[in-house]
Amino acid sequence: MAGDQQGLKTLIPTWDRVLIKRVDSVNGIIIPASVSSQTGMQRGLIQACGVGVRKVKPGEEVFFTHPANAPTDLIEFDGQEYVVIPEDSVVAVVREA
């Protein structure tokens, strides 16, 4: 969960929202911003989920959409940047085969 090491602060999204920390590289390869802007697709790690979220859970790596007209919030918390999106914007979960 997003927060400091002492557990004094915790950031939890409301209802159907998911708190995601974006991933800028895959297997050490940096994903250029131009790829995300062209496809509207981004990759990240779920940090926390609102109480209404049912399909994903914290710790999962996901692909999510971030189109210009979607309700999306960028939050800076404890020196880290997070994206808060509706659960429906998560399009795929990365899992080991």
C-alpha positions in Angstrom: 0.0 0.0 0.0 1.2 3.5 -0.7 2.4 5.1 2.5 5.5 5.7 4.7 7.6 3.0 6.3 6.1 3.6 9.8 2.6 3.0 8.5 1.5 6.5 9.7 0.0 7.4 6.4 -2.0 5.3 3.9 -3.5 6.3 0.6 -6.6 4.4 -0.3 -8.8 5.3 -3.4 -12.6 5.6 -3.0 -15.1 3.0 -4.2 -14.2 1.7 -7.7 -10.9 3.4 -8.1 -7.5 1.8 -8.3 -4.2 3.4 -7.2 -1.4 2.6 -9.6 2.3 3.3 -9.7 3.4 3.5 -13.4 6.2 1.2 -14.6 8.6 2.9 -17.0 10.6 -0.3 -17.9 10.1 -3.9 -18.7 12.9 -6.4 -18.0 15.3 -3.4 -17.9 14.1 -1.9 -21.2 12.8 1.6 -20.8 9.4 2.1 -22.4 9.4 5.5 -24.3 6.6 7.9 -23.5 5.8 8.0 -27.2 4.6 4.4 -27.1 2.1 5.2 -24.2 0.9 8.3 -25.9 0.4 6.6 -29.3 -1.5 3.6 -27.9 -3.1 5.2 -24.8 -2.0 2.0 -22.9 0.3 2.1 -19.9 1.8 -0.4 -17.5 1.8 -0.2 -13.8 1.6 -1.9 -10.4 -1.5 -1.7 -8.3 -0.8 -0.2 -4.9 -4.3 0.0 -3.4 -7.9 -0.6 -4.3 -11.2 1.1 -3.3 -13.8 -1.1 -1.5 -15.8 -1.5 -4.7 -13.0 -3.0 -6.7 -13.5 -6.7 -7.5 -11.4 -7.8 -10.5 -7.8 -6.7 -9.4 -5.8 -6.5 -6.2 -2.8 -4.7 -4.8 0.5 -6.1 -6.0 -0.7 -7.1 -9.5 1.0 -5.7 -12.6 -1.5 -4.4 -15.1 -2.0 -2.6 -18.4 -4.4 0.2 -18.2 -5.8 2.9 -20.5 -5.3 6.5 -19.9 -7.2 8.3 -22.7 -7.5 12.1 -22.5 -11.2 12.0 -21.8 -11.2 9.4 -19.1 -11.6 10.5 -15.4 -8.0 10.1 -14.3 -6.1 11.7 -11.4 -2.4 12.1 -10.9 -1.4 12.2 -7.2 1.9 12.9 -5.6 2.1 11.2 -2.2 5.2 10.8 0.0 7.5 11.8 -2.9 5.9 9.2 -5.3 3.6 9.8 -8.3 0.5 7.7 -8.6 -2.4 7.4 -11.1 -5.9 6.9 -9.8 -8.3 5.4 -12.4 -11.6 3.6 -12.4 -11.3 -0.2 -12.2 -12.8 -0.5 -15.7 -9.7 1.2 -17.2 -7.6 -1.8 -16.3 -7.6 -3.9 -19.5 -5.2 -6.8 -18.6 -3.4 -8.3 -15.6 0.2 -9.7 -16.1 0.5 -13.2 -14.5 3.1 -15.9 -14.6 2.1 -18.8 -16.9 
